[in-house]
Amino acid sequence: MQRAELQQYLDNLLEVGRFRDYCPNGLQVEGRESISRVICGVTASQALLDEAVARQADAVLVHHGYFWRGEDGRVTGMRRKRLATLLQHDINLFAYHLPLDAHPELGNNAQLARLMGWLPEGRFGEQDIGWTGSLGQPQSLELLARHAAARLGREPLVLGDPMRTVGKIAWCTGGAQGYFEQAIACGVDCFVSGEASEPTTHLARESGVAYLGIGHHASERYGVHALGAHLAERFGIEAVFVDVDNPV
């Protein structure tokens, strides 16, 4: 398919114009016009770009791209090497941040709920990025953490009484610990996100609402994976998800 066709389809599917974001969403680096093989990953790291080159990809599709607000815009060092890799090999870079978090079917939050067996019921937070819902069956925080570890392949950070019962839950993938207070206001028993900050512990202790930190990278593998699979099914292109290990 043609680059412009893919760009238009993704921008419309993910409703890019609806979001105020910290980076440009969509085509970030222009490569060749014809696209038949796409490498998908969480972050456009050098390791992912090297995989794209090795697999002779026409495009890279990620959740975390480049040109973040407040970054030093000079093209030196690591940034120069990454951009040079894309440009020298004529590879397109597509990146979708908040639009991929929020999509009701293919997004990170939707896919995490599907993986964990949670039942979505509502949205909260800025631009309705956060999700609320319930567990299929109320369970202890300890059991919820064990289930998350088994499904995600990493031990989560657990803040709260392991024996407390969790029935109502809120979640937002990635670095959304700043939404904890808004999740508490929703009346949930536990908030799940990727990372924790220093105040997160105090919020959990003083509010009585548990916090589960399941990993920024681990929580955001599933949206871009699902999006790539969707493109492969709809357009017949090859889309391969490459998981570049990240313990954070």
C-alpha positions as CSV (number, residue, x, y, z in Angstrom):
1,M,0.0,0.0,0.0
2,Q,1.0,3.6,-0.4
3,R,2.5,5.6,2.5
4,A,-0.2,8.4,2.2
5,E,-2.9,5.7,2.2
6,L,-1.6,4.2,5.4
7,Q,-1.1,7.5,7.1
8,Q,-4.6,8.7,6.3
9,Y,-6.1,5.4,7.5
10,L,-4.2,5.4,10.8
11,D,-4.9,9.1,11.5
12,N,-8.6,8.5,11.0
13,L,-8.8,5.2,12.8
14,L,-7.0,6.6,15.9
15,E,-8.8,10.0,15.7
16,V,-5.5,11.9,15.9
17,G,-7.2,15.4,15.7
18,R,-9.1,14.7,18.9
19,F,-6.1,14.7,21.2
20,R,-3.8,17.3,22.7
21,D,-0.5,15.5,23.0
22,Y,3.1,15.9,24.0
23,C,4.4,14.9,20.6
24,P,3.3,14.9,16.9
25,N,1.1,11.8,16.1
26,G,1.2,10.2,12.7
27,L,4.0,10.1,10.2
28,Q,7.1,11.5,12.0
29,V,9.8,10.5,9.5
30,E,9.1,10.1,5.8
31,G,10.5,7.1,3.9
32,R,9.7,5.2,0.7
33,E,6.2,5.6,-0.8
34,S,5.3,1.9,-1.1
35,I,4.8,-0.1,2.2
36,S,4.4,-3.9,2.4
37,R,6.4,-4.7,5.6
38,V,6.0,-3.0,8.9
39,I,7.9,-3.5,12.1
40,C,5.9,-2.7,15.2
41,G,7.3,-1.9,18.7
42,V,6.7,0.1,21.8
43,T,9.5,2.6,21.3
44,A,11.5,3.7,18.3
45,S,14.8,2.8,19.9
46,Q,18.0,2.1,18.0
47,A,17.5,-1.6,18.7
48,L,14.1,-1.6,17.0
49,L,15.4,0.4,14.1
50,D,18.2,-2.1,13.6
51,E,15.6,-4.9,13.5
52,A,13.7,-2.9,10.9
53,V,16.8,-2.6,8.8
54,A,17.7,-6.3,9.2
55,R,14.2,-7.3,8.2
56,Q,14.1,-4.9,5.3
57,A,11.0,-3.1,6.6
58,D,9.4,-0.2,4.8
59,A,8.0,1.3,8.0
60,V,8.2,1.3,11.7
61,L,5.1,1.7,13.8
62,V,5.5,2.6,17.5
63,H,3.7,4.1,20.5
64,H,6.8,6.2,21.6
65,G,8.3,8.1,18.7
66,Y,10.3,11.3,18.6
67,F,10.0,15.1,18.9
68,W,8.6,15.3,22.4
69,R,7.6,18.7,23.8
70,G,10.4,20.3,25.8
71,E,13.2,18.1,24.3
72,D,16.4,19.6,23.1
73,G,15.8,19.7,19.3
74,R,19.4,19.5,18.2
75,V,20.1,16.5,16.0
76,T,23.2,15.1,17.7
77,G,24.4,11.9,19.3
78,M,21.7,9.3,19.8
79,R,19.0,11.4,18.0
80,R,21.3,11.8,15.0
81,K,22.1,8.1,14.8
82,R,18.4,7.1,15.0
83,L,17.3,9.6,12.3
84,A,20.3,8.7,10.1
85,T,19.2,5.0,10.3
86,L,15.7,5.8,9.1
87,L,16.8,8.2,6.4
88,Q,19.6,6.2,5.0
89,H,17.4,3.1,4.7
90,D,14.3,5.1,3.5
91,I,12.2,3.7,6.3
92,N,9.0,5.5,7.4
93,L,8.3,6.1,11.1
94,F,4.7,6.3,12.3
95,A,4.1,7.0,16.0
96,Y,0.8,7.3,17.9
97,H,0.9,8.2,21.6
98,L,-2.3,9.2,23.4
99,P,-4.5,8.2,20.4
100,L,-3.2,4.6,20.8
101,D,-3.7,4.7,24.6
102,A,-7.4,5.7,24.1
103,H,-8.7,3.6,21.2
104,P,-11.7,1.6,22.4
105,E,-10.6,-1.7,20.8
106,L,-7.0,-1.6,19.7
107,G,-5.6,0.8,22.3
108,N,-3.3,0.0,25.2
109,N,-6.0,0.3,27.8
110,A,-8.5,-1.8,25.9
111,Q,-5.9,-4.5,25.2
112,L,-4.6,-4.6,28.8
113,A,-8.2,-5.1,30.0
114,R,-8.7,-7.9,27.4
115,L,-5.4,-9.6,28.5
116,M,-6.3,-9.3,32.2
117,G,-10.0,-10.2,31.9
118,W,-11.2,-6.9,33.3
119,L,-14.6,-5.5,32.5
120,P,-14.5,-1.9,31.3
121,E,-17.3,0.4,32.5
122,G,-16.2,4.0,32.1
123,R,-13.5,6.6,31.5
124,F,-11.8,9.2,33.6
125,G,-9.0,11.7,33.5
126,E,-7.8,14.3,31.0
127,Q,-9.2,13.5,27.6
128,D,-10.8,10.3,29.0
129,I,-7.5,8.5,28.8
130,G,-8.0,6.5,32.0
131,W,-10.4,3.5,32.2
132,T,-12.6,2.2,35.1
133,G,-14.2,-1.2,35.4
134,S,-14.5,-4.3,37.5
135,L,-12.8,-7.7,37.9
136,G,-14.8,-10.6,36.7
137,Q,-14.7,-11.9,40.3
138,P,-13.5,-9.8,43.4
139,Q,-10.2,-11.0,44.6
140,S,-7.4,-10.0,47.0
141,L,-4.8,-7.6,45.9
142,E,-2.2,-10.3,46.2
143,L,-4.1,-12.6,43.8
144,L,-4.5,-9.6,41.4
145,A,-0.8,-9.0,41.5
146,R,0.0,-12.7,40.9
147,H,-2.3,-12.7,37.9
148,A,-0.7,-9.6,36.5
149,A,2.8,-11.1,36.9
150,A,1.7,-14.3,35.1
151,R,0.1,-12.4,32.2
152,L,2.8,-9.7,31.8
153,G,5.9,-11.7,32.6
154,R,7.2,-9.4,35.3
155,E,6.6,-8.8,39.0
156,P,4.5,-5.7,39.7
157,L,5.1,-3.1,42.4
158,V,2.4,-3.6,45.0
159,L,1.3,-0.7,47.3
160,G,-1.4,-1.6,49.7
161,D,-2.6,-4.4,51.9
162,P,-2.1,-7.7,50.0
163,M,-5.2,-9.1,51.6
164,R,-7.6,-6.3,50.8
165,T,-10.4,-7.2,48.4
166,V,-10.4,-5.6,45.0
167,G,-13.6,-5.4,43.0
168,K,-13.7,-2.1,41.3
169,I,-10.5,-1.1,39.4
170,A,-9.1,1.8,37.4
171,W,-6.2,1.6,35.0
172,C,-4.1,3.7,32.6
173,T,-1.1,2.2,30.9
174,G,2.4,3.8,30.8
175,G,3.5,6.6,33.1
176,A,0.1,7.5,34.4
177,Q,0.7,7.6,38.1
178,G,-0.3,11.2,38.0
179,Y,-3.9,10.1,37.5
180,F,-3.9,8.2,40.8
181,E,-5.9,10.9,42.7
182,Q,-8.5,11.1,39.9
183,A,-8.8,7.3,40.1
184,I,-9.3,7.5,43.8
185,A,-12.1,10.0,43.3
186,C,-13.8,7.4,41.1
187,G,-14.3,5.2,44.2
188,V,-12.1,2.3,43.0
189,D,-10.3,-0.3,45.2
190,C,-7.1,-0.3,43.1
191,F,-5.4,1.8,40.4
192,V,-3.1,0.1,37.9
193,S,-0.5,1.9,35.8
194,G,3.0,1.4,34.6
195,E,5.2,3.4,36.9
196,A,5.2,4.9,40.4
197,S,6.6,8.2,41.7
198,E,7.7,9.2,45.2
199,P,4.2,10.5,46.1
200,T,2.4,7.3,44.9
201,T,3.2,5.4,48.1
202,H,1.8,8.1,50.3
203,L,-1.4,8.4,48.2
204,A,-1.9,4.6,48.5
205,R,-1.3,4.6,52.3
206,E,-3.4,7.6,53.1
207,S,-6.3,7.0,50.7
208,G,-6.6,3.2,51.4
209,V,-6.7,2.6,47.6
210,A,-4.2,0.1,46.4
211,Y,-1.7,0.8,43.6
212,L,-0.3,-1.7,41.2
213,G,2.7,-0.7,39.1
214,I,2.9,-3.2,36.3
215,G,5.7,-1.6,34.2
216,H,5.6,1.2,31.6
217,H,6.9,-1.0,28.8
218,A,5.0,-4.1,29.8
219,S,1.7,-2.4,30.0
220,E,2.1,-0.8,26.5
221,R,3.1,-3.8,24.4
222,Y,-0.4,-4.8,23.4
223,G,-1.8,-1.8,21.7
224,V,0.8,-1.5,18.9
225,H,0.8,-5.3,18.6
226,A,-3.0,-5.3,18.0
227,L,-2.8,-2.3,15.7
228,G,-0.2,-4.1,13.5
229,A,-2.3,-7.3,13.4
230,H,-5.3,-5.1,12.4
231,L,-3.3,-3.6,9.5
232,A,-2.1,-7.0,8.3
233,E,-5.6,-8.4,8.3
234,R,-7.2,-5.4,6.6
235,F,-4.6,-4.6,4.0
236,G,-2.6,-7.8,3.6
237,I,0.7,-6.2,4.5
238,E,3.2,-7.9,6.7
239,A,3.3,-6.5,10.3
240,V,5.7,-8.0,12.8
241,F,5.8,-7.0,16.5
242,V,9.3,-6.9,17.9
243,D,9.6,-6.7,21.7
244,V,12.8,-4.9,22.7
245,D,13.2,-5.9,26.4
246,N,12.8,-3.1,28.8
247,P,12.5,-3.7,32.6
248,V,11.0,-0.3,33.4
